[in-house]
Amino acid sequence: MIGGVGVVEFHEAPDPVPVTCAALDQGVWFRPIGRLLYTMPPYVCSDEEVRTIAYALLRAAQEVELTSTGRGATPHGAGA
């Protein structure tokens, strides 16, 4: 991997506590900013580390979906 960015955008800003906890449960730290949850893995990440980061991003987005109500729980491009 040379470099990359992973981003999930929500309709509304999620509560950062469950998002952060879900990521930390996977051993990954994300910085939720407003409606965005993003990661910028270091260039030196192995394929396995990138998979771990991507899975944690997915799990954090799913946690938002499980703990939120209404349209704000659905990441852009999923459903709606």
N, C-alpha and C positions, 0 to 999 in steps of 0.2 A: 504494500500500500504506500503510495506517495503522500497522500493527504486527502482529507474529506471532511464533510460536515453532515451531521444528521439532525433533522429538524422535524418536530411535530407541531402543527399549529392548531389551536382549538378555537372554537367560536367565541368562547369567553375565557378569561384568565382562570386557570384552575387554582385550587388551594395548594400552595407550595409544599405544605407539610406531608400529605400522603404521597405526592409525586416524589419528593426527596426520599422519603422512607422506602418506597418501593424500589427506587434505584439503589439506595444503600444496601438493601437486602440482597441485591445482586452483586455488590462490591463495586458499584459505579457511582460517581458523583455527577449530577446534572445541575445546571443552573437554569431554573425556570424564570423567564423574564416576560411578564405580561402574559400574552396568549401563546408564547413560544416556549418550547422545551427543546433545548439543543445540546449537541455535543460536538466537539472538535478533537477527535482522537490524535494523539501525538504521531508523528511520522514513523516512529520506531515500533508501533504496535504490530504484533504478530496477527496472523489471520484469526487465531483463536481469541485473542483479545478484542479484535474488532467484532467478532460474533458475540462475545460477552456484552460489549457495549451496545450493540444493536438490539440484543434480546432485552437488556435492561431498559432501553428506550421504549420498546414495545410494552414491557410489563408496567412501566410507569404510566404510559398512555392508557393501558387497560385499567389501572388503579383509578385514574381520573374518571373513566367511564363508570366504574363500579361505585364510586363514592359521590358522584354528581347526579343531578337530575336535569331533565330537559335537554335541549339541543346543545348546550355548552359541553356536554359530556362526549360528544362525537368529534373525533379529529377530522379536519378538513379532508374531503375526498373519501371518507368512509361512511357509507350509508347516505343519509340526508340527500 
